[in-house]
Amino acid sequence: MSHNPTIAVLLTCHNRKDKTLQCLHALYAQQGLDVDFNIEVFLVDDASIDGTATAIENQFPLVNIISGNGDLYWNQGMRLAWKTATEAKDYD
């Protein structure tokens, strides 16, 4: 019995609400790929004050939002997203 692979998509942001929403819209709109697969998104919001997390929760309720403290920057935000995803399950 085969299964569709599940891919963890990792993102991190800080005060980039519009760009992050555009990214998620583009990600979920992908069509025409040769392989059927599932995605699970892990997004670190590093203490944004522009409403990023709320907008994502409202428009993309399946996205796993991880709250940062504002001092993560890109590298540590991605590290936290990776750590959280690998603790959730074993992705393909």
C-alpha positions as CSV (number, residue, x, y, z in Angstrom):
1,M,0.0,0.0,0.0
2,S,1.6,3.3,-1.0
3,H,0.9,6.6,0.5
4,N,1.3,10.2,-0.6
5,P,4.5,11.7,0.8
6,T,4.1,14.4,3.3
7,I,6.5,17.3,3.1
8,A,7.2,19.8,5.9
9,V,7.4,23.4,4.6
10,L,9.5,25.6,6.8
11,L,9.2,29.4,7.0
12,T,10.2,32.2,9.3
13,C,9.2,35.9,9.3
14,H,9.2,39.1,11.2
15,N,6.8,41.9,10.3
16,R,6.3,40.7,6.7
17,K,2.6,40.1,6.8
18,D,1.8,40.9,3.1
19,K,4.9,38.9,1.7
20,T,4.1,36.0,4.0
21,L,0.5,35.8,3.0
22,Q,1.5,36.1,-0.7
23,C,3.9,33.2,-0.2
24,L,1.3,31.0,1.5
25,H,-1.3,31.8,-1.2
26,A,1.3,30.8,-3.9
27,L,2.3,27.7,-2.0
28,Y,-1.3,26.4,-1.6
29,A,-2.2,27.3,-5.2
30,Q,0.4,25.0,-6.8
31,Q,-1.1,22.7,-9.4
32,G,0.2,20.4,-12.1
33,L,2.9,18.7,-10.1
34,D,3.7,15.2,-11.2
35,V,3.5,13.7,-7.7
36,D,0.6,13.8,-5.3
37,F,1.9,14.8,-1.9
38,N,0.7,16.5,1.2
39,I,2.3,19.5,2.9
40,E,2.3,20.7,6.4
41,V,3.6,24.3,7.0
42,F,5.6,25.3,10.0
43,L,6.0,29.1,10.3
44,V,7.9,30.9,13.0
45,D,6.5,34.4,13.6
46,D,9.4,36.1,15.4
47,A,7.3,38.5,17.5
48,S,5.8,40.5,14.6
49,I,3.8,43.6,15.5
50,D,2.1,44.0,12.2
51,G,-0.6,41.3,12.7
52,T,1.2,38.6,10.7
53,A,0.2,35.7,13.0
54,T,-3.4,36.8,13.3
55,A,-3.7,37.2,9.5
56,I,-2.2,33.7,8.9
57,E,-4.5,32.1,11.6
58,N,-7.5,33.7,9.8
59,Q,-6.6,32.8,6.3
60,F,-4.6,29.6,6.7
61,P,-5.8,27.8,9.9
62,L,-3.8,24.7,9.1
63,V,-0.4,26.5,9.3
64,N,1.5,25.6,12.4
65,I,2.5,29.0,13.9
66,I,5.4,29.0,16.3
67,S,6.0,32.1,18.3
68,G,9.4,33.6,18.6
69,N,10.8,36.1,21.1
70,G,11.9,38.7,18.5
71,D,15.5,37.9,18.7
72,L,15.7,34.8,16.4
73,Y,16.4,36.4,13.1
74,W,16.3,34.1,10.0
75,N,18.8,31.5,11.1
76,Q,17.4,30.7,14.5
77,G,13.8,31.1,13.2
78,M,14.5,28.4,10.6
79,R,16.2,26.2,13.2
80,L,13.1,26.5,15.5
81,A,10.8,25.6,12.6
82,W,13.0,22.6,11.7
83,K,13.1,21.4,15.3
84,T,9.3,21.8,15.7
85,A,8.6,19.9,12.5
86,T,11.0,17.0,13.3
87,E,9.4,16.7,16.7
88,A,5.9,16.5,15.1
89,K,6.6,13.5,12.9
90,D,9.0,11.9,10.4
91,Y,8.4,13.7,7.2
92,D,9.3,12.4,3.7
